[in-house]
Amino acid sequence: MLTKFMAIYAAFHIVTVLGKTYVDSLSEESTIVDTYQLPIYIVAGIHFIMLLICGVMMVTKKYFWIVTVACILVSLYTRFFFEDIVTWVN
């Protein structure tokens, strides 16, 4: 069940963050700082990899709890320590 939740969360994160970034880039007054552009794409890429991993586990019906927990921890890290990621990337 956690694997399915993680797959849904990763897909939701990708769609909402990249959608907002794309729509915001079309506007005249961008609300996203330029230094956040690359970290946003990197975090979306990480979530895409997590979506692929969880999707493969769901399709093959071979669930590994350690992989699911690792995906959850990575997701929480990217959520709560995004400023650290921005500093590391830039």
Buried (B, 14 or more C-beta within 10 A) or exposed (E): EEBBEBBEBBBEBBEEBBEEBEEEEEEEEEEEEEEBBEBBBBBBEBBBEBBEBBBEBBEEEEBEEEBBEBBBEBBEBBEEEBEEBBEEBE
